[in-house]
Amino acid sequence: MGGIDVVAADKQALNTFVELPYRLYRDLPHWVPPLRIAVKELLDRGKHPFYKNAEAEFFLARRDGQTVGRIAAIIDRAHNSFHHEDAGFFGFFECADDPAVAEELLHRARQWVFERGAKLLRGPVNPSTNYECGMLVDGFDADPQVMMPYNPPYYPSLMERAGLRKAKDLLAYASTPDRVQLQKIEHAAKRVYAKTGVRVRPIDMKDFAREVERIWKVYGAAWSRNWGFVPMSREEFFLMGKEMKQILKPDLVLVGEAGNQMVGFALALPDVNQALKPARGRLFPTGLLKILYHQRRINSVRVLALGVVPEHRASGVAAAFYATLVQNARKLGYKTCEMSWILEDNALMNRSLEVMGAKRYKTYRIYEWS
């Protein structure tokens, strides 16, 4: 067997970088192929706003002329400036079941970020914790929900054999109607809102730009103390809002206000992965029709963001937000709900979800290598 070559992917080779998982994952029944056009937009270092405050290099691993792995090496200046840290990141990791290939890829990413001043390598993040991040280490028997990753079961062992160790686990919870006592959580939510004076309403779609502006400011205040938090530029946040606008339901985007001040927000999205999966990553010639057809059959939502400003954090408003989202999702006809991701050491939120009847069913891991 020939040696392994790890080379930077030039513009021409970027298509090979994008295509690799479609070959590696073809026999995995729970993988949801992302739309190729969306992946290419996220990797576009010239246009995507993430790269205005970051730099990245994309590498391909080849053996005997065949591509057997890929990785992105990332320096996220927004993260390092905020956390006063010299960290480098890796993401978009895909690899054949071969420890030697994984080791070569990770060594190359580590070398690249260390050459630029990093003192550790952390990941996977695609390309930061504001996007898909973490490696699935438990819960391989279910499809990933919208904006959550999936990977083969052998990936964690590749990380460990290469010398990486756990930095943090991210948890995903699931709830179904038979597990949730709706009257109980409705009562609890009303009690919290009455006690705090916080009013909760759906997002105003007629004033969407202004709403996103206010949410962006709360986002920075609410998540600033969280492990792994990365500030988003206004341009980056608005782009994400524009993309989500196409699929969101107003009753699943909640704004919390005390007086005239926004003190928190919660966001749940219909699990569009259920509609994307049959398209196999392509919009044309028939992918768009498949998405539109299967979109009507979506029966699950994912709660993917919930933030409360520090002065209201201990009041129980966050749990009340979750309760209201579950209640609204039920009224809209959704049958299941995923809450993800939650930091493993966020004891208050983990306990609150368990009390509401949610069950932990997936674990994702961020690795680190110094």
Buried (B, 14 or more C-beta within 10 A) or exposed (E): EEEBEBEEBEEEBBEEBBBBBBEBBEEBEBBBBBBBEEBBEBBEBEEBBBBEBBBBBBBBBBBEEEBBBBBBBBBBEBBBEBBEEBBBBBBBBBBBBBBBBBBBBBBBBBBBBBEEEBEBBBBBBBBBBBBBBBBBBBBEEBBBBBBBBBBBEEBBEBBEEBEBEBBBBBBBBBBEBEEBEBEEBBEBBEEBBEEBEBEBEBBEEEEBEEBBBBBBEBBBBBBEEEBBBBBBBEEBBBBBBEEBEEBBBEBBBBBBBBEEEBBBBBBBBBBBBBBBBBBBBBBEEEBEEBBEEBBEEBEBBBBBBBBBBEEBBEBBBBBBBBBBBBBBBBEEEBEBBBBBBBBBEBEEBBEBBEEBBBEBBBBBBBBBBE
